[in-house]
């Protein structure tokens, strides 16, 4: 008997106060799907309200359907059905730019549901034959000063991290010397043995000269990569900067919301590391496509995750069988919302490595009771018709 998708529910969750900092764990768009008596969960890496609007907005024209039109009622019996739904979403919602983010969380939840239905972890359903552990790097923001950055790095070293990334904050917003001071502080606090990664958060736009001016300090500190010096589409800038770096490699891709954009960074942007967020790229299957393409091009694939462990599990699934692609972004300073999302977490083992769960689906249980205090009630009414009202948050 064919199973069809019966319901797609999106939940707006938020911390009591959202700060103007580069921390995506302050709110969440949580996805629940139901089909054939089974439930799956996912997370969109996107602002919740426009993501919900993309799910249910009124039809604008033939290439601007609400995402829900392509999902509810669709068949869900095997992974090929998920791919077919994705094709429909991108065709029917072509001009609805938030649709990719909305679909990403739904797609993750569909994989979780299928895994639970067939009692298999998602990576088994993807065809992965191995589950290689990943070496997590602590992903944190720069301190506002070199002194704060040094203290953060020293604490991470004391906790045993073998790699850490510092990003956003003041980096790239002041002088070249100010940035050099931040990098030196991070390296001194972290020590010489750990990998140091730097995330510029697209601060240089497409300005190659501004990014080039930071290279001497990065290379003197033996930085492994400079992440997102430019916006995702600035392929020429990425390529030009890559030719000027002798030690540090470029990394990017988290802003890609389709596999094609990530592939362009690999093929034409000369990145050494491609970073993909399953909650933006189109979900797990699209991330898997990018991972395999990266491997074929000699580029290292790394997940992008700065939110919950539900998202972390989803982000590891696409490359568990790529043993040489060993780094894994690990949110080291998550807000309480992200921590409370699931009852269990992907904790590094005694060897310091993180493993994708072998339990069905994504292998984590959403803690609906813990999430209730974060739930934001939303009503969307158009022309007197209620298009969305916050669903009941229950397992």
N, C-alpha and C positions, 0 to 999 in steps of 0.2 A: 504494500500500500504506500502510495506517495505521501510524504510528509510536506506540509507547506508551513511557511512562516506566518504565525498568527498575530504576533504583536511585536512592535519595536517601541521601547520606552526610553526616553532620555531624561536624565535628572541633572538639575543645576545644583551643585554643591559648592560651598564657599566657606573660607575662614571668616570669622567675625570682622576682621579688618584686612583689607588687601592693600599692600604697600607698593609704592612705585619703584620696584626693584625687579631685576631679571630673574624672578623665581616663579616658575610655572606651577608650583605645587600649592599655590594659595587658593585656587579654585579648581573645579573639575567638572567635566561633562561625562557622566557615567552612563553607560548603555546597557540595557537589558533586552534580550530577545527571547521569545518563547516559540517553540515549535514541537508538536508531537509529544507533549508532556515533559519536555526538557527545557532548561533555562541556561542561557549563556550570558557572560558579562564581558564588557569591553570598556575602553576609555578613549575618548577623542582628545588629542593634544591640541585644544583650541578653546577660545572663549566660549563659555556655555551658551549664552543667549543667542548669538547669531547662528550657532550650530543647531540649536533647537529650531530656530526659524527656518533653516534650510530643510529640515525634515518635513515641515508641515505647511510651508508658505503656499499661498494660492498659485495656481498655474499662471505663468506669465505668457509663455508661448511654447511651441512644440519642443524647443530645446531648453526649456526652463521649468521642468516639472519639479514638484517637491520630491525629495529623495524617497519618502515613504511609498510613493506610487510604484517604484521599481522593486520594493522589498517585500512588503506585506502581501501574502498570497503566493509568493514565489516558492518553487520547489526547493527543498533542502534535504537531500538524501546522501550526497557525497561531496567531496571538495570541488568537483567540477561545477556543481551548482553555485557555489560561492563565486567562482570566477565568472559564471554567466550573469549573476546578479550585478557584479561589478561592471561588466560591459554595459548592461542596461542603465545603471546609474549614470555612468559617464556619457552615454548617448542622450538619455532623456533629460539630464540636468547639466548639460554641457556649459550653459551660460550662467549657471548658478555657482559662483566661485567657491562658496563655502561648502559645496556638496562633497568635495574630496575629503575634507576634514570630518564631515558628518559620516560619510561612508566608511572612513577608516575605523572608527570606533565600532560601527555596526559589524564590519567585516571581522574584526577581532572577536566580537561576541559570538558570531556565527561559528568560527573555528572552535571557540570554547564549548559551544553547545554540541557540535558534532563530536568533539573529543569525549564529552561526558556521555553522549548517547552510545558511542561505540566503545567506551571505557579504554580509550587510548590517549596518550599525551599528544598535543598538537604536532610536535615534531615528527612523531611516527606517521601521522596522517599526511605530512608534507613529503614523506619518503626518505627522511634522514635516517641513515643506518647507524650513526654514532652520535653520542651526546658528549661532546668534548667540553670540559669545564673551561670557564673564562676567568681571566685575571681582572678583577674589578679595579677601576680607578675611582678614587673619591672625587666626586664632582661638586665643587664649591664655588662661591662667588669670591672675588677679590675683596679684601678688607678695604675700608675707605682710605687707609694710610699704609705705608710700608710696614709700620710697626704692627698693625692689626693683621696684615697679611702674613708676616713672619710668625706671629702667635698661632694663627690658624694652621700654617704649614708645620710648625713644631708639634702641635697637638696631633695632627694626622700621622706624622712620623712616629710619635709615641704610641699611637694605636696600631702600628704595624703595617700601614698601607705601603705598597710597593710602587704605587703610581698615584698621582693626584693632578687634577686640573683646576686651574684658577681662571675665572672669566668675568666678563662684564664689569660692573662697578665703575671705577674711575678710569680703567684702562682705555687708552686711545682718545680720551677726552681732554687731556692736558698736554704737557710738553713731552718730547721724546725722552728727556731725562727723568721725568716723573714716572713714565712707564718702565724705564730701565730700573728705577729704584724698586718698583713693585715686583719685577721679575727677579731681581737679586734677592729681595726679601723672601720670596717664595722658595727659591733654590736654597738659600741658607737655612731656612726653617725646615725644609724637607730633607736636606742632606744630599750627598752626592750619589748615593746608590739608587734612589728612587727615580722613576720616570716623571718628568715635569712636563705638563701640557698647558698650553695657553689658549684661551678662547676670547677672541676679540669682539664677538657678538655683532658682526657686520658693521662695526663702528666706522670703518674707512670708506664705506659705500662702494666706490670703484676706483679710489685714489691709490694707485700703485706706489707713488712716491712716498705718501704718508706711511704706508705699510712697510716699504723698503727701509725707511729710517729706523724702524724698530728691530730690524733683523740683527744688527750687531749685538745688541743686548740679549736677544733670544739665543743666538748661537754661542755667545760666551757662557751662557747658563746651561748649555747643552739641552735646550728644549726639544722635545721629540716632535711636536707639531704646533703650528699656529692655526687655530680653528676659526673658520668664518671671518677672515679679514674683510671679505667683501660680501655683498648680497649674492644670493644663489645664482642669479642669471648673469653675473659679471664674468663670463668665461674668459674673455680676453685678459682681464685684470688678474684672474687666477693664474692663467698660463704665463703671463709676463713675470709675475712675482716668483713663480716656481723656478724660473731660470736664474733668478738672482740669489736664491737661497742655496747654501752649500751643505748645511747640516740639518736645519729644521725643514720638515715636510709640511705641506699644506693639507688641511682637513676641512671638510664641509659637506653639506647635503641635507642637514636637518630641516631646512626650509623647503625642500622638494616635496611637492604634493602630488607628483606623478612619477613613475619610474623613469620616464623619458628625461626629466630634468636631472635626476641623479646620474643617469647614463651620460648625459652631456658633460657633467662635471668630471666624470671619469675619463671620457674619451677626448675632451677638448679643454678641460680646466686644469689638467696635470696635477690633480690632487693625489697625495699618497695614501690618504685615508678617506673613505666615504662613510659618512655618518647618516643613518636613516632612522627616522622616527616612524614606527608602525602606525602611530596615531595620527599621522599626517599624510604619509606616502600613498595611502589607499589600503593599508592593512598588512597582514602577515604575508599574503601571497605576493603582493607587489614588492615587499621588502625582500622576500626570498629571490625574486627575479634580479633585483639589484645586487644582492650578495653573490649570486652565481656569476653575474656579469663582472663584478669587481674581481673575483677570483680568477676569471679568465684573462683579465688585463693586468694582473700583478698588483692590484690595489687592495689594501687591507680594508675589510668591512668592519665597522664598529656601530653598535646601537647608539641611538640618542634617547636617553631617558632621564628626566629630571623630576618625575612625579611619583606615582604610586608603584608598589611592587606588582600590581596587576599589569600595569604598563611595562614594567621591567620584564616580567615573564613573557609577555607578548613580543617584546623586542629581542629577546634572546632566541626564540624559536627559529627564526629564519636562517641562522648560521651556526646552529649547534654542531653540525657535522663538518664545519670548516676549521680543522684543528690549528692551522697556522694563523687564523684570525682570532687572536687570543684575548684582546682587550675588550672590556665591557664597562660602559659608563654606569656608575652606581651612585644614585642620589645620596649624598652623605649629610645633607642638611635639610631634609624634607620638613615641611610644615605638618602639624598634627593631622590635618585632613588626609594627606597622602599616606601617613603611617596607619591611620585608623581604617583605611579603606578595606584592608583584608585582615583576617584573623591570624594568618601566618605570613612570613616574609622569607625572601630568598637571602638567607644569611650565609656569608662565606664559611666554608668548612674549616677544619683544623689546618688544612693546607693553604688557606687564604683564598681559595677559588670559589666561584659561584657556578652552580649547575642549574640547568633548566629542570623543572620538576618532572618526575616520571609518573605523576598522578594524572588522571584523565583531564582532558582539556588543558587549560592553563595551569592547573594544579594548585590553585589558590581559591579560598572561599571568601566572598565578599561579606563584610560584617555590616549588615543593614542596620542593626541596632546602634552600633557605634557611629554610623553615618547620619542618623536622624537629626542630630543637633546642627548639622551643616546644611541641611536641605533648604533651598530657597524656593518659596512658592512663586510660581509663574502662571499667569493667565495670558493667552494671546487670543484676542477677539478681533475679527475683521468683518465689517459690515453686519455686526450683530450676531455673527456665528462664531462660536468658540472653536478655535482650531487646535488649541493646546491648553491643557490644565495639568499641573504637576500630578503624575500618577502616584499610586500608593507604592511606597518604598518597602518592598517585601521580597523575600527570597523566592 
